[in-house]
Amino acid sequence: MMYKLFVVLVLCWGVESFPDGAPVDACVKNRPNQPNHGQHRSQPLSTLPYRVQASSATYGPESAITVTIEGAEPFKGFFIQARSVETDEWLGSWEQAPNTTIHPECSSVTHADPREKSRATLVWRAPANTQGRVYFTGTVLKDYGTFWANIIAEAPQDPAQLQLLG
């Protein structure tokens, strides 16, 4: 009897955690940017307690853009992808940061430990010989059952692309 209880507890613990971050299949599953956390679903973006901000929305050859996640409440995880504004395809690469895992197959970065975080600073590198516009989208997890998906990072607007109102 005690053995069965132990097995059930171990199985439940394993189902309730992704301590090493999102698996690479998070890039291509049928609900993009949404964790497969059983019955749990994304919280409304209007209740997001975190700020996800990119230092720019435009890039030149091999330029770097910093993406920061922070908030008043700690969070346990994240999954962020870089995508082309023009084609919506995965774009560029992430620089290795402490306690992160990079999925180069789909230009994404995720947490690599289960500890609570108050801030994550990530650096994305644009491809060589190209320029354009990029956006950063993904998920921030407060815990296994509480997360916000399909977040799009705030970014300063390029003044050259803004229309003057008159």
Residue pairs with C-beta under 8 A, 6 or more apart in sequence:
15 38
16 144
17 114
17 144
18 35
18 77
18 144
19 113
19 114
20 101
20 112
20 113
21 77
21 79
21 100
21 101
21 110
21 111
21 112
22 35
22 77
22 79
22 103
22 108
22 110
22 139
24 103
24 105
24 106
26 33
26 35
26 36
26 79
26 103
26 108
26 110
27 81
27 90
27 103
27 105
27 106
27 108
28 106
29 36
31 149
33 79
33 81
33 137
33 138
33 139
33 149
33 150
33 151
34 41
34 42
34 139
34 149
34 150
35 79
35 139
35 141
35 147
35 149
37 144
37 145
37 147
40 144
40 145
40 146
40 147
42 139
42 147
42 148
42 149
42 150
43 146
43 147
43 148
45 148
45 150
45 151
47 148
48 140
48 148
48 151
49 71
49 72
49 73
49 142
50 69
50 70
50 71
50 73
50 75
50 140
50 148
51 68
51 69
51 70
51 71
51 154
52 67
52 68
52 69
52 80
52 136
52 138
52 140
52 151
52 152
52 153
52 154
53 67
53 68
53 153
53 154
53 155
54 65
54 66
54 67
54 134
54 135
54 136
54 153
54 154
54 155
55 65
55 66
55 67
55 155
55 156
56 63
56 65
56 155
56 156
57 85
57 133
57 134
57 135
57 155
57 156
57 157
57 158
58 131
58 132
58 133
58 134
58 158
59 65
59 92
59 126
59 131
59 132
59 133
59 134
60 126
60 131
61 126
61 127
61 128
61 129
61 130
61 131
62 125
62 126
62 127
62 128
63 125
63 126
64 95
64 123
64 124
64 125
64 126
65 123
65 124
65 126
65 134
66 121
66 122
66 123
66 124
67 80
67 121
67 122
67 123
67 124
67 136
67 153
68 119
68 120
68 121
68 122
69 75
69 78
69 80
69 117
69 119
69 120
69 122
69 140
70 118
70 119
70 120
71 118
73 142
74 116
74 117
74 118
74 142
75 116
75 117
75 140
75 141
75 142
76 111
76 114
76 115
76 116
76 117
76 141
76 142
76 143
76 144
77 110
77 111
77 114
77 139
77 140
77 141
77 147
78 109
78 110
78 111
78 120
78 138
78 139
78 140
78 141
79 108
79 109
79 110
79 138
79 139
80 108
80 109
80 110
80 122
80 136
80 137
80 138
80 153
81 90
81 106
81 107
81 108
81 136
81 137
81 138
82 90
82 91
82 92
82 94
82 107
82 108
82 124
82 134
82 135
82 136
83 89
83 90
83 91
83 107
83 134
83 135
83 136
83 137
84 90
84 91
84 132
84 133
84 134
85 132
85 133
85 134
85 135
86 132
86 133
90 106
90 107
90 108
91 107
91 126
91 127
91 134
92 107
92 124
92 125
92 126
92 127
92 134
93 102
93 104
93 107
93 124
93 125
93 127
94 100
94 102
94 104
94 107
94 108
94 109
94 122
94 123
94 124
94 125
95 122
95 123
95 124
95 125
96 102
97 109
97 120
97 121
97 122
97 123
99 111
99 112
99 113
99 115
100 109
100 110
100 111
100 112
100 120
100 122
101 109
101 110
101 111
101 112
102 108
102 109
103 109
103 110
107 124
108 138
109 122
111 117
111 120
124 134
124 136
126 134
133 158
135 152
135 153
135 155
136 152
136 153
136 155
137 150
137 151
137 152
137 153
138 149
138 151
139 147
139 148
139 149
139 150
139 151
140 147
140 148
140 151
141 147
